[in-house]
């Protein structure tokens, strides 16, 4: 509202009948504010503005103010997106690195739901005789239980070993570790460490023959991570080598890429071959890009070892990571050069992974070719 005084006197403004949330500046005449959410209910408003010069002069103006409702769309509902990442010695270049080292396991809740718990199953790892050895009874004679190295803002972490290798107790180690959380919110991370050994070196001095008691994340490639979330969902995934000499990563989420498959001459059982040049078949989603991991391992034991199975190796010697593109039928024949660096090595373990656009990977069976 604007007004003027012939004598140049200062003017003051008063308004009545304004909508709730709006006022008038007593010296400026400017009406401002934020209309109440229900302002349209009492519309229209009969507004009267009175201006005076303080020495007897005044004037009024009236008008009708209509407030119309505005249709505001509610924000879209938040879609639950549970997800988690378990990294094990990611990016480390020492192939003999050990999960005994503090901070070896890094678990992050990178979704939108609270993380209630995880179940880590190492029975599906690329080296199959690996066990958690908290009491130094299952591998070499040095053990380490679950140690929470950092917990960020997570309120509590409770650990329990499961899946005893002998089906009875922990004398031969465990292949399962269950962690239960309170307050593991999105964006938070914990780190932990634990002793993992091959059961074939039970009773030997640390770090085992040829450092076989130093188990890395790479040697745990293929482990299965089950994660439970606050919305009741349970997601699972397997780890895969991250390209370094010691690391692997398991990423889980709601997407589900097609699972690849590896075969040799139409079969999937372990096979002894006589030449280094071999061809395997990888199958999966048509046109998919597949990562192929070849891990050469050896069997380093004292005497006959402990409960050694056919085609069982216990320590990585070398690795190779290839990228393969499947054809329109979802198939690729991949030529490989196998390696055998000593007379107790030559166990070539093969596994593949398909990664979807969200970074979630699906991991294949493990094919063993012994050269």
DOLOLUM-156077 format. One record per residue (C-alpha): residue number from 1; x negated, y negated, z negated; residue in one letter. Coordinates in nm, 2 decimals, padded with zeros to 4 digits. Each point is the difference from the previous one (the first is absolute). Layout:
BEGIN
<pt NUM, <X, Y, Z>, "A">
...
REM end
This chain:
BEGIN
<pt 1, <00.00, 00.00, 00.00>, "X">
<pt 2, <-00.13, -00.34, 00.09>, "X">
<pt 3, <00.11, -00.34, -00.14>, "X">
<pt 4, <-00.13, -00.36, -00.02>, "X">
<pt 5, <00.04, -00.29, -00.23>, "X">
<pt 6, <00.02, -00.36, 00.13>, "X">
<pt 7, <-00.19, -00.13, -00.30>, "X">
<pt 8, <-00.27, 00.27, 00.02>, "X">
<pt 9, <00.10, 00.15, -00.33>, "X">
<pt 10, <-00.11, 00.35, -00.08>, "X">
<pt 11, <00.28, 00.25, 00.06>, "X">
<pt 12, <00.10, 00.32, -00.18>, "X">
<pt 13, <00.20, 00.29, 00.13>, "X">
<pt 14, <00.24, 00.23, -00.17>, "X">
<pt 15, <00.19, 00.29, 00.18>, "X">
<pt 16, <00.30, 00.21, -00.12>, "X">
<pt 17, <00.15, 00.31, 00.15>, "X">
<pt 18, <-00.33, 00.14, 00.13>, "X">
<pt 19, <-00.04, 00.37, 00.06>, "X">
<pt 20, <-00.18, 00.19, -00.28>, "X">
<pt 21, <-00.37, -00.02, 00.03>, "X">
<pt 22, <-00.01, -00.34, 00.18>, "X">
<pt 23, <-00.07, -00.34, -00.16>, "X">
<pt 24, <-00.06, -00.35, 00.12>, "X">
<pt 25, <-00.31, -00.21, -00.07>, "X">
<pt 26, <00.10, -00.28, -00.22>, "X">
<pt 27, <-00.23, -00.25, 00.17>, "X">
<pt 28, <-00.04, 00.15, 00.35>, "X">
<pt 29, <00.35, 00.12, 00.07>, "X">
<pt 30, <-00.14, 00.32, 00.15>, "X">
<pt 31, <00.21, 00.31, -00.06>, "X">
<pt 32, <-00.21, 00.32, -00.05>, "X">
<pt 33, <-00.01, 00.33, -00.16>, "X">
<pt 34, <00.09, 00.37, 00.07>, "X">
<pt 35, <00.36, 00.09, 00.05>, "X">
<pt 36, <00.12, 00.27, -00.23>, "X">
<pt 37, <00.06, 00.34, 00.16>, "X">
<pt 38, <00.37, -00.03, -00.05>, "X">
<pt 39, <00.03, -00.37, 00.10>, "X">
<pt 40, <00.23, 00.08, 00.29>, "X">
<pt 41, <00.27, 00.13, -00.23>, "X">
<pt 42, <00.10, -00.36, -00.12>, "X">
<pt 43, <-00.05, -00.16, 00.34>, "X">
<pt 44, <00.08, -00.26, 00.11>, "X">
<pt 45, <-00.14, -00.25, -00.25>, "X">
<pt 46, <00.15, -00.35, -00.05>, "X">
<pt 47, <-00.32, -00.20, -00.06>, "X">
<pt 48, <00.00, -00.37, -00.12>, "X">
<pt 49, <-00.32, -00.20, -00.02>, "X">
<pt 50, <-00.01, -00.32, -00.20>, "X">
<pt 51, <-00.28, -00.25, 00.04>, "X">
<pt 52, <-00.05, -00.30, -00.23>, "X">
<pt 53, <-00.25, -00.28, -00.03>, "X">
<pt 54, <00.01, -00.02, -00.38>, "X">
<pt 55, <00.14, -00.36, -00.01>, "X">
<pt 56, <00.36, 00.07, 00.08>, "X">
<pt 57, <-00.02, 00.09, 00.37>, "X">
<pt 58, <00.10, 00.35, 00.11>, "X">
<pt 59, <00.14, 00.20, 00.29>, "X">
<pt 60, <00.13, 00.35, 00.07>, "X">
<pt 61, <00.01, 00.24, 00.29>, "X">
<pt 62, <00.18, 00.34, 00.02>, "X">
<pt 63, <-00.02, 00.29, 00.23>, "X">
<pt 64, <00.09, 00.37, 00.02>, "X">
<pt 65, <-00.28, 00.25, -00.01>, "X">
<pt 66, <00.07, 00.34, 00.14>, "X">
<pt 67, <-00.23, 00.30, -00.09>, "X">
<pt 68, <00.03, 00.30, 00.22>, "X">
<pt 69, <-00.12, 00.35, -00.10>, "X">
<pt 70, <-00.31, 00.14, 00.18>, "X">
<pt 71, <-00.01, 00.37, 00.08>, "X">
<pt 72, <-00.34, 00.12, -00.13>, "X">
<pt 73, <-00.10, 00.35, 00.10>, "X">
<pt 74, <-00.14, 00.20, -00.30>, "X">
<pt 75, <-00.36, 00.10, 00.03>, "X">
<pt 76, <-00.05, 00.35, 00.15>, "X">
<pt 77, <-00.03, 00.27, -00.25>, "X">
<pt 78, <-00.35, 00.11, -00.09>, "X">
<pt 79, <-00.06, 00.34, 00.16>, "X">
<pt 80, <-00.19, 00.23, -00.24>, "X">
<pt 81, <-00.35, 00.08, 00.14>, "X">
<pt 82, <-00.19, 00.23, -00.23>, "X">
<pt 83, <-00.36, 00.06, 00.10>, "X">
<pt 84, <-00.34, 00.08, -00.15>, "X">
<pt 85, <-00.36, 00.04, 00.10>, "X">
<pt 86, <-00.26, 00.23, -00.16>, "X">
<pt 87, <-00.35, -00.07, 00.10>, "X">
<pt 88, <-00.29, 00.23, -00.10>, "X">
<pt 89, <-00.35, -00.15, 00.03>, "X">
<pt 90, <00.11, -00.19, 00.30>, "X">
<pt 91, <-00.28, -00.15, 00.21>, "X">
<pt 92, <-00.28, 00.18, -00.19>, "X">
<pt 93, <-00.29, 00.12, 00.22>, "X">
<pt 94, <-00.15, 00.27, -00.22>, "X">
<pt 95, <00.14, 00.34, 00.10>, "X">
<pt 96, <-00.10, 00.14, -00.34>, "X">
<pt 97, <00.20, -00.27, -00.19>, "X">
<pt 98, <00.19, 00.13, -00.30>, "X">
<pt 99, <00.35, -00.07, -00.14>, "X">
<pt 100, <-00.17, 00.02, -00.34>, "X">
<pt 101, <-00.10, -00.37, 00.07>, "X">
<pt 102, <00.22, -00.26, -00.17>, "X">
<pt 103, <00.26, -00.15, 00.22>, "X">
<pt 104, <-00.02, 00.27, 00.27>, "X">
<pt 105, <00.38, 00.03, 00.03>, "X">
<pt 106, <00.19, -00.32, 00.08>, "X">
<pt 107, <00.38, 00.02, -00.02>, "X">
<pt 108, <00.21, -00.30, 00.12>, "X">
<pt 109, <00.37, -00.06, 00.00>, "X">
<pt 110, <00.04, -00.18, 00.33>, "X">
<pt 111, <00.38, 00.03, 00.03>, "X">
<pt 112, <00.30, -00.18, -00.15>, "X">
<pt 113, <00.09, 00.25, -00.27>, "X">
<pt 114, <-00.16, 00.09, -00.33>, "X">
<pt 115, <-00.22, 00.31, 00.01>, "X">
<pt 116, <00.11, 00.25, -00.26>, "X">
<pt 117, <-00.26, 00.27, 00.05>, "X">
<pt 118, <-00.22, 00.19, 00.24>, "X">
<pt 119, <-00.09, 00.37, 00.04>, "X">
<pt 120, <-00.34, 00.06, 00.17>, "X">
<pt 121, <-00.04, 00.35, 00.15>, "X">
<pt 122, <-00.35, 00.08, 00.11>, "X">
<pt 123, <00.08, 00.36, 00.10>, "X">
<pt 124, <00.07, -00.13, 00.35>, "X">
<pt 125, <-00.34, -00.17, 00.03>, "X">
<pt 126, <-00.23, 00.08, 00.30>, "X">
<pt 127, <-00.23, 00.19, -00.25>, "X">
<pt 128, <00.25, 00.23, -00.16>, "X">
<pt 129, <-00.18, 00.12, -00.31>, "X">
<pt 130, <-00.02, -00.34, -00.16>, "X">
<pt 131, <00.13, -00.05, -00.36>, "X">
<pt 132, <00.03, -00.26, -00.26>, "X">
<pt 133, <-00.25, 00.10, -00.27>, "X">
<pt 134, <00.07, -00.20, -00.32>, "X">
<pt 135, <-00.16, 00.25, -00.24>, "X">
<pt 136, <-00.31, 00.10, 00.20>, "X">
<pt 137, <00.12, 00.36, 00.02>, "X">
<pt 138, <00.10, 00.02, 00.37>, "X">
<pt 139, <-00.30, -00.13, 00.20>, "X">
<pt 140, <-00.34, -00.12, -00.11>, "X">
<pt 141, <-00.05, -00.04, -00.37>, "X">
<pt 142, <00.07, -00.37, -00.01>, "X">
<pt 143, <00.37, -00.10, -00.02>, "X">
<pt 144, <00.20, -00.32, -00.02>, "X">
<pt 145, <00.37, -00.03, -00.08>, "X">
<pt 146, <00.23, -00.27, 00.14>, "X">
<pt 147, <-00.14, -00.34, -00.08>, "X">
<pt 148, <00.20, -00.32, 00.07>, "X">
<pt 149, <-00.27, -00.24, 00.11>, "X">
<pt 150, <00.24, -00.30, 00.05>, "X">
<pt 151, <00.37, -00.04, -00.02>, "X">
<pt 152, <00.07, -00.36, 00.10>, "X">
<pt 153, <00.34, -00.10, -00.12>, "X">
<pt 154, <00.14, 00.36, -00.03>, "X">
<pt 155, <00.14, 00.05, -00.35>, "X">
<pt 156, <-00.09, 00.37, -00.05>, "X">
<pt 157, <-00.15, 00.30, 00.18>, "X">
<pt 158, <00.05, 00.36, -00.12>, "X">
<pt 159, <-00.20, 00.28, 00.16>, "X">
<pt 160, <00.06, 00.38, 00.01>, "X">
<pt 161, <-00.18, 00.28, 00.19>, "X">
<pt 162, <00.21, 00.25, 00.19>, "X">
<pt 163, <-00.04, 00.29, 00.24>, "X">
<pt 164, <-00.27, 00.20, -00.18>, "X">
<pt 165, <-00.21, 00.18, 00.26>, "X">
<pt 166, <00.03, 00.33, -00.18>, "X">
<pt 167, <00.38, -00.05, -00.06>, "X">
<pt 168, <-00.05, 00.02, -00.38>, "X">
<pt 169, <-00.23, -00.27, -00.15>, "X">
<pt 170, <-00.27, -00.25, 00.08>, "X">
<pt 171, <-00.29, 00.25, -00.02>, "X">
<pt 172, <-00.04, -00.01, 00.38>, "X">
<pt 173, <00.12, -00.37, 00.03>, "X">
<pt 174, <00.31, -00.16, 00.12>, "X">
<pt 175, <00.12, -00.09, 00.35>, "X">
<pt 176, <00.27, -00.25, -00.12>, "X">
<pt 177, <-00.01, -00.33, -00.18>, "X">
<pt 178, <00.33, -00.17, -00.10>, "X">
<pt 179, <-00.01, -00.37, -00.11>, "X">
<pt 180, <00.31, -00.16, -00.15>, "X">
<pt 181, <00.03, -00.38, -00.01>, "X">
<pt 182, <00.18, -00.27, -00.19>, "X">
<pt 183, <00.01, -00.34, 00.16>, "X">
<pt 184, <-00.19, 00.08, 00.32>, "X">
<pt 185, <00.15, -00.29, 00.20>, "X">
<pt 186, <-00.04, -00.09, 00.37>, "X">
<pt 187, <-00.34, -00.14, 00.08>, "X">
<pt 188, <-00.18, 00.16, -00.30>, "X">
<pt 189, <-00.30, 00.23, 00.01>, "X">
<pt 190, <-00.17, 00.25, -00.23>, "X">
<pt 191, <-00.33, 00.17, 00.04>, "X">
<pt 192, <-00.12, 00.33, -00.16>, "X">
<pt 193, <-00.26, 00.27, 00.02>, "X">
<pt 194, <-00.02, 00.37, -00.07>, "X">
<pt 195, <-00.22, 00.29, 00.06>, "X">
<pt 196, <00.08, 00.22, 00.30>, "X">
<pt 197, <-00.21, 00.31, 00.08>, "X">
<pt 198, <00.01, 00.30, 00.23>, "X">
<pt 199, <00.10, 00.30, -00.21>, "X">
<pt 200, <-00.26, 00.21, 00.19>, "X">
<pt 201, <-00.28, -00.16, -00.20>, "X">
<pt 202, <00.15, 00.08, -00.34>, "X">
<pt 203, <-00.26, 00.01, -00.28>, "X">
<pt 204, <-00.29, -00.17, 00.20>, "X">
<pt 205, <-00.20, -00.29, -00.12>, "X">
<pt 206, <00.11, -00.35, 00.12>, "X">
<pt 207, <00.03, -00.12, 00.27>, "X">
<pt 208, <00.02, 00.35, 00.14>, "X">
<pt 209, <-00.20, 00.16, 00.28>, "X">
<pt 210, <-00.08, -00.26, 00.27>, "X">
<pt 211, <00.22, -00.26, -00.19>, "X">
<pt 212, <00.30, 00.22, 00.06>, "X">
<pt 213, <00.14, -00.12, -00.33>, "X">
<pt 214, <00.01, -00.36, 00.13>, "X">
<pt 215, <00.34, 00.00, 00.17>, "X">
<pt 216, <00.09, -00.30, 00.21>, "X">
<pt 217, <00.32, -00.15, 00.13>, "X">
<pt 218, <-00.08, 00.13, 00.34>, "X">
<pt 219, <-00.01, 00.36, -00.13>, "X">
<pt 220, <00.34, -00.07, -00.15>, "X">
<pt 221, <00.15, -00.09, 00.33>, "X">
<pt 222, <00.33, 00.17, 00.04>, "X">
<pt 223, <00.10, -00.02, -00.36>, "X">
<pt 224, <00.38, -00.06, -00.05>, "X">
<pt 225, <00.13, -00.30, -00.19>, "X">
<pt 226, <00.35, 00.01, -00.13>, "X">
<pt 227, <00.13, -00.33, -00.13>, "X">
<pt 228, <00.32, -00.08, -00.20>, "X">
<pt 229, <00.16, -00.34, 00.00>, "X">
<pt 230, <00.24, -00.20, -00.22>, "X">
<pt 231, <00.28, 00.02, 00.26>, "X">
<pt 232, <-00.01, 00.38, -00.03>, "X">
<pt 233, <-00.18, 00.07, 00.33>, "X">
<pt 234, <-00.29, 00.25, 00.03>, "X">
<pt 235, <-00.24, -00.04, 00.28>, "X">
<pt 236, <-00.30, 00.23, 00.10>, "X">
<pt 237, <-00.30, -00.03, 00.22>, "X">
<pt 238, <-00.35, 00.14, 00.05>, "X">
<pt 239, <-00.34, -00.17, 00.00>, "X">
<pt 240, <-00.23, -00.03, 00.30>, "X">
<pt 241, <-00.36, -00.11, 00.05>, "X">
<pt 242, <-00.04, -00.38, 00.02>, "X">
<pt 243, <-00.29, 00.01, 00.24>, "X">
<pt 244, <-00.27, -00.02, -00.27>, "X">
<pt 245, <-00.22, 00.28, -00.13>, "X">
<pt 246, <00.18, 00.03, -00.33>, "X">
<pt 247, <00.34, -00.16, 00.02>, "X">
<pt 248, <00.36, 00.11, 00.07>, "X">
<pt 249, <00.34, -00.18, -00.03>, "X">
<pt 250, <00.36, 00.12, -00.05>, "X">
<pt 251, <00.27, -00.25, 00.10>, "X">
<pt 252, <00.36, 00.08, -00.06>, "X">
<pt 253, <00.32, -00.18, 00.09>, "X">
<pt 254, <00.35, 00.04, 00.14>, "X">
<pt 255, <-00.11, 00.05, 00.36>, "X">
<pt 256, <-00.07, 00.35, 00.12>, "X">
<pt 257, <-00.24, 00.04, 00.30>, "X">
<pt 258, <-00.01, 00.33, 00.17>, "X">
<pt 259, <-00.23, 00.26, -00.15>, "X">
<pt 260, <-00.29, 00.11, 00.23>, "X">
<pt 261, <-00.11, 00.36, 00.04>, "X">
<pt 262, <-00.34, 00.16, 00.08>, "X">
<pt 263, <-00.05, 00.34, 00.16>, "X">
<pt 264, <-00.29, 00.20, 00.15>, "X">
<pt 265, <00.08, 00.24, 00.28>, "X">
<pt 266, <00.36, -00.01, -00.11>, "X">
<pt 267, <-00.07, 00.09, -00.36>, "X">
<pt 268, <-00.04, -00.18, -00.33>, "X">
<pt 269, <-00.19, 00.25, -00.21>, "X">
<pt 270, <-00.37, -00.05, -00.08>, "X">
<pt 271, <-00.22, 00.13, 00.28>, "X">
<pt 272, <-00.37, 00.08, 00.04>, "X">
<pt 273, <-00.14, -00.12, 00.33>, "X">
<pt 274, <-00.33, 00.06, 00.17>, "X">
<pt 275, <-00.06, -00.32, 00.18>, "X">
<pt 276, <-00.01, -00.37, -00.10>, "X">
<pt 277, <00.21, -00.11, 00.30>, "X">
<pt 278, <00.36, 00.06, -00.08>, "X">
<pt 279, <00.34, -00.14, 00.10>, "X">
<pt 280, <00.29, -00.05, -00.24>, "X">
<pt 281, <00.36, -00.10, 00.07>, "X">
<pt 282, <00.17, -00.29, -00.18>, "X">
<pt 283, <00.37, -00.05, 00.03>, "X">
<pt 284, <00.24, -00.27, -00.14>, "X">
<pt 285, <00.22, -00.28, 00.12>, "X">
<pt 286, <-00.02, -00.07, 00.37>, "X">
<pt 287, <-00.25, -00.27, 00.08>, "X">
<pt 288, <-00.12, -00.03, -00.36>, "X">
<pt 289, <-00.35, -00.11, -00.11>, "X">
<pt 290, <-00.14, 00.27, -00.23>, "X">
<pt 291, <-00.30, -00.02, -00.22>, "X">
<pt 292, <-00.20, 00.32, -00.02>, "X">
<pt 293, <-00.23, 00.08, -00.29>, "X">
<pt 294, <-00.27, 00.26, 00.03>, "X">
<pt 295, <-00.18, 00.08, -00.32>, "X">
<pt 296, <-00.30, 00.23, -00.01>, "X">
<pt 297, <-00.04, 00.17, -00.34>, "X">
<pt 298, <-00.22, 00.26, -00.16>, "X">
<pt 299, <00.05, 00.26, -00.27>, "X">
<pt 300, <-00.26, -00.08, -00.27>, "X">
<pt 301, <00.02, 00.24, -00.29>, "X">
<pt 302, <-00.22, 00.19, -00.24>, "X">
<pt 303, <00.02, 00.38, 00.03>, "X">
<pt 304, <00.33, 00.10, 00.15>, "X">
<pt 305, <00.18, -00.31, -00.13>, "X">
<pt 306, <00.33, 00.01, -00.18>, "X">
<pt 307, <00.31, 00.14, 00.18>, "X">
<pt 308, <-00.12, -00.10, 00.34>, "X">
<pt 309, <00.26, 00.06, 00.28>, "X">
<pt 310, <-00.08, 00.06, 00.37>, "X">
<pt 311, <-00.07, -00.32, 00.19>, "X">
<pt 312, <-00.04, -00.19, -00.32>, "X">
<pt 313, <-00.25, -00.28, -00.02>, "X">
<pt 314, <-00.06, -00.24, -00.28>, "X">
<pt 315, <-00.20, -00.30, 00.11>, "X">
<pt 316, <00.01, -00.24, 00.29>, "X">
<pt 317, <-00.32, -00.04, 00.21>, "X">
<pt 318, <00.11, -00.21, 00.29>, "X">
<pt 319, <00.32, -00.15, 00.15>, "X">
<pt 320, <00.13, -00.13, 00.33>, "X">
<pt 321, <00.31, -00.21, 00.06>, "X">
<pt 322, <00.15, 00.00, 00.35>, "X">
<pt 323, <00.30, -00.17, 00.16>, "X">
<pt 324, <00.22, 00.20, 00.24>, "X">
<pt 325, <00.30, -00.11, 00.21>, "X">
<pt 326, <00.27, 00.26, 00.05>, "X">
<pt 327, <00.15, 00.03, 00.35>, "X">
<pt 328, <00.37, -00.04, 00.09>, "X">
<pt 329, <00.07, 00.35, -00.13>, "X">
<pt 330, <-00.17, -00.08, -00.33>, "X">
<pt 331, <-00.31, 00.21, 00.06>, "X">
<pt 332, <-00.37, -00.04, 00.04>, "X">
<pt 333, <-00.28, 00.25, 00.05>, "X">
<pt 334, <-00.30, -00.13, -00.19>, "X">
<pt 335, <-00.35, 00.12, 00.07>, "X">
<pt 336, <-00.23, 00.01, -00.31>, "X">
<pt 337, <-00.36, 00.07, -00.07>, "X">
<pt 338, <-00.01, 00.19, -00.33>, "X">
<pt 339, <-00.30, -00.03, -00.23>, "X">
<pt 340, <-00.19, 00.24, -00.23>, "X">
<pt 341, <-00.27, -00.17, -00.19>, "X">
<pt 342, <-00.12, 00.31, -00.20>, "X">
<pt 343, <00.07, 00.37, -00.02>, "X">
<pt 344, <00.25, -00.06, -00.29>, "X">
<pt 345, <00.18, -00.29, 00.18>, "X">
<pt 346, <00.19, -00.02, 00.33>, "X">
<pt 347, <00.35, 00.00, -00.15>, "X">
<pt 348, <00.17, -00.25, 00.23>, "X">
<pt 349, <00.32, -00.12, -00.16>, "X">
<pt 350, <00.24, -00.19, 00.23>, "X">
<pt 351, <00.31, -00.21, -00.08>, "X">
<pt 352, <00.20, -00.26, 00.18>, "X">
<pt 353, <00.21, -00.30, -00.09>, "X">
<pt 354, <00.26, -00.20, 00.19>, "X">
<pt 355, <00.05, -00.36, -00.13>, "X">
<pt 356, <00.32, -00.20, 00.06>, "X">
<pt 357, <00.02, -00.38, 00.05>, "X">
<pt 358, <00.05, -00.05, -00.37>, "X">
<pt 359, <-00.32, 00.18, -00.08>, "X">
<pt 360, <00.16, 00.31, -00.14>, "X">
<pt 361, <-00.18, 00.32, 00.10>, "X">
<pt 362, <00.11, 00.36, 00.05>, "X">
<pt 363, <-00.27, 00.26, -00.04>, "X">
<pt 364, <-00.04, 00.34, 00.18>, "X">
<pt 365, <-00.08, 00.35, -00.10>, "X">
<pt 366, <-00.37, 00.07, -00.06>, "X">
<pt 367, <-00.18, 00.21, 00.26>, "X">
<pt 368, <-00.33, 00.17, -00.09>, "X">
<pt 369, <-00.26, 00.10, 00.26>, "X">
<pt 370, <-00.31, 00.18, -00.14>, "X">
<pt 371, <-00.30, -00.03, 00.23>, "X">
REM end
